[in-house]
Amino acid sequence: MNINKKAILLFCVLALSFAACKHHTKFDRENWDYGDGLEFPNRDNMLDDLLKSYKLKGLKYQEVIHLLHRPQLSNTTEMVYDIDEISKKGKATYVKKLILSLKDSVVTDVKVYEHSDKKK
């Protein structure tokens, strides 16, 4: 019986470890753009692969559009892609965005912005 308890405990620890791990997905252009325009459920899981596999700095505006489709926000100095957002009672409590800084329509910097509304 002692072995059964250890086996069950080990199984529970492993199950929790797998559940806690973030699922990483290989970047795919079509799956990146999948969503309803407000939520993009695949982006957070693809972000690490995108940043590791693609050199975004130095890309021209049109090359970024070809790779990532149109951003949710853009102007002459930035392209902003929504990655994740969690809302409670209509208020965003967590946001994550990919921000590409531009100069002369060329990406000069890549940042991941995260903000959490932590109440004390």
Order of alpha helices (4+ residues) and beta strands (2+ residues): alpha-alpha-alpha-alpha-beta-beta-beta-beta
